[in-house]
Amino acid sequence: MADPTKTALTTALCAQAALLTLLTATTGLGAPGWTAATLYTLLATVLLWAALRHYRHRSLGPADLVTLARVVLIGGATALVVDGDHTWALITVVVPAMALDAVDGLVARGTRTCSDFGARFDMEADAFLILVLSVPVAQDLGPWVLLIGSMRYLFGAAAMFSPPLRAPLPAAMARKTIAAAQPIVLTVAVSGILPPPATATLVAAALTALLWSFTRDVAGLWRRRLPQADATEGR
């Protein structure tokens, strides 16, 4: 019997190749885009296998398959951003990727297959999409926009040196709302449908909200650490 996870990944790899081929035929996607997408696909595959082993997750659930479809679309977005000058093709790929972000949560709850692995898989897909979208916006508005895309990775780097930051975060609607708004705001900025001053203001507001959210989470994690430290010192 075929391994369902290997089958899903093989299907995703074929879908990625098909999407890149379609983009090549319709937008003239060149070698830089293909190279970036190939590296992205290889890295995503390796990290996904590592995450499955880390979480002892035997197979991809229904919601994970939806997220995997998003990963394929994000690969197309990565190729278009690296290749450059494919604004509307990028939006065409990104919009369904964002729509599926709402679908995977509904599927997980509807099939009762919510898991720590699925939540992490979804989060990392979101984070990379935000990073990809921040690049073309930064080219128009300035490098400060890259802070939106790099925030998740800066937090992860800080957690490597600060154990309190590795603790699980409590669920918070504000965090979810702010995180969900980032790709939407960046997509609007990429489209150029707003006047430049309005675009800059909108993106700056998104960054401000994101900074507030991360600052609140970091402060909360450190506050949760303090009682442990006081108890240890009192022994």
GUFI-510772 format. One record per residue (C-alpha): x, y, z; residue in three letters. Coordinates in steps of 0.5 Angstrom, whole numbers, plus 500, padded with zeros to 3 digits. Each point is the difference from the previous one (the first is absolute). Example, Ala and Ser with C-alpha at 12.3 -4.5 7.8 and 13.67 -1.06 7.14 Angstrom:
<recs>
525491516ALA 502507498SER 
</recs>
This chain:
<recs>
500500500MET 503507498ALA 502505506ASP 494505500PRO 505505502THR 505499494LYS 494500495THR 498507503ALA 507503499LEU 501497493THR 494503498THR 502506503ALA 506500496LEU 497499494CYS 495505501ALA 506505501GLN 503498494ALA 493501496ALA 499507503LEU 507502498LEU 499498493THR 493503500LEU 503507503LEU 506499494THR 495499495ALA 496506502THR 505505503THR 506498497GLY 503498507LEU 508499499GLY 506496503ALA 500505507PRO 493498501GLY 501493499TRP 506499504THR 497504506ALA 494495500ALA 504494499THR 504502506LEU 494502504TYR 497493498THR 506496502LEU 500504507LEU 493499501ALA 500493499THR 506499505VAL 497504505LEU 493497500LEU 503493500TRP 504502506ALA 493503504ALA 497494499LEU 505496503ARG 501505506HIS 492500501TYR 500493499ARG 494501495HIS 499494496ARG 497503494SER 497506497LEU 492501502GLY 495504496PRO 502507502ALA 507498499ASP 499499493LEU 496507499VAL 506503503THR 505496496LEU 496503494ALA 501507503ARG 508498500VAL 500498492VAL 496507499LEU 505504504ILE 506496496GLY 497504494GLY 500506504ALA 507499502THR 502499492ALA 496506498LEU 503505505VAL 507498499VAL 499500492ASP 497507501GLY 495504496ASP 494495501HIS 495504504THR 493498498TRP 503493499ALA 503500507LEU 493503503ILE 496494496THR 504495504VAL 500503506VAL 493501501VAL 498493500PRO 506498505ALA 497505505MET 493498499ALA 502493501LEU 503502507ASP 493501502ALA 498493497VAL 505496504ASP 498502507GLY 493498498LEU 502493497VAL 504499506ALA 494502505ARG 495496496GLY 504494499THR 502500508ARG 507500497THR 503506504CYS 508499502SER 506503502ASP 503498494PHE 494503495GLY 501506504ALA 507501499ARG 500498493PHE 494505499ASP 504506503MET 507499497GLU 496500493ALA 497507502ASP 507502502ALA 503499494PHE 495503496LEU 500506504ILE 508500499LEU 499499492VAL 495506499LEU 504505505SER 505499494VAL 497504495PRO 497505504VAL 506501503ALA 503502493GLN 495505500ASP 499503507LEU 507499503GLY 504494504PRO 496501506TRP 494496497VAL 505494501LEU 499500507LEU 492498499ILE 503494496GLY 506498505SER 496501507MET 499493500ARG 507498499TYR 503505504LEU 495497506PHE 502493498GLY 508502501ALA 499504506ALA 496493503ALA 507496498MET 503505506PHE 495501505SER 496494502PRO 494504503PRO 498502493LEU 499492498ARG 494499504ALA 494499497PRO 496507499LEU 492500502PRO 495501495ALA 499507498ALA 495503495MET 504506500ALA 506496498ARG 496496495LYS 497506497THR 506504499ILE 504495497ALA 494498495ALA 500508498ALA 507500498GLN 500496493PRO 494504499ILE 503507501VAL 506498496LEU 496497494THR 496507500VAL 507503500ALA 503496494VAL 494501496SER 501508500GLY 492501500ILE 501505506LEU 504507499PRO 507499502PRO 499504507PRO 494496502ALA 504494498THR 506502505ALA 495502505THR 496493500LEU 507496500VAL 503504506ALA 493499504ALA 501492498ALA 507500503LEU 498504506THR 495495502ALA 505495498LEU 505503505LEU 495501505TRP 497492500SER 508498500PHE 501504506THR 494498504ARG 502493499ASP 507501502VAL 498503506ALA 495495502GLY 505495499LEU 505503504TRP 495502506ARG 498492500ARG 507499501ARG 501504506LEU 496496505PRO 504494499GLN 507504500ALA 497503507ASP 499493503ALA 506497498THR 504506503GLU 496499506GLY 502493501ARG 
</recs>
